[in-house]
Amino acid sequence: MSEAVIRMRGVRKRYGRTEALAGVDLEVARGEFVGLAGVNGAGKTTLIKCLLDFLAVDAGAIEIFGVRHREPRARARLAFLPERFVPPYYLTGEDFLRYLLSLSGETYRERAAREMLAALDLEPDALARPVRSYSKGMTQKLGLAGTFLSRRDLYVLDEPMSGLDPKARALVKGQLAGLRAAGATLLFTSHALADVEEVCDRMVVLHRGVRYFSGTPRSLCEHYAERSIEQAFLHCIEGPGHDRHNDNAEPHAADRR
């Protein structure tokens, strides 16, 4: 059995009276690509923030590479790109990459940086420009460039395709394929279910803070007899019996009353 890079057990998080995570279990094996899917407010970003210790959990346990998530060394082998990536406006692209790589213990190499920018369809002159002059798509590409250049074992990406045009999305998927070939592990969120279907070995559907489904994208479609992953997803979160096809069934919120 593959080593669990991420292990979450019974994770709960409340915001006042709202239960954002209702006892979520999740494991991600070494080399596995897992996509978190769900509507806005389903708990995806909260789950990632808890994983990275940006939020304190109310209950449950989290380990990264077998280390308790609250210990800084647990995060030493991962790279994270947030959904709303906003680099310091006064830095140039090169300044940002140099600073990020220094934090990662990596050396900035101009040739490698230029090659990565080209691989993401970002003009090389962006290195000399202040990031305040970047478009949203350019800013996202810079964040992805820094993330990929950091050369980590685990990548946690929250909506990494946000603001990207179709060409850039295809190029990012090419970079992800390279990470897979190198044996890296990926946990990412996306509102584009087609991206989850294309990129991931397994998808986890969160809804109202509960894990509704865990399995391959194809098995989600097969279970609901749908060709479209979007329609299968709707059946999963709106119809009964979703927990009948789950690798570690999580009861529907209504079933627990």
Secondary structure, DSSP 8 states (H G I E B T S, - for coil): ---EEEEEEEEEEEETTEEEEEEEEEEEETT-EEEEE--TTSSHHHHHHHHTTSS--SEEEEEETTEETTSGGGGTTEEEE-SS----TTSBHHHHHHHHHHHTT----HHHHHHHHHHTT--GGGGGSBGGG--HHHHHHHHHHHHHHT--SEEEEESTTTT--HHHHHHHHHHHHHHHHTT-EEEEE-S-HHHHHHH-SEEEEEETTEEEEEE-HHHHHHHTT-S-HHHHHHHHHHSTTGGGS-TT----GGGG-
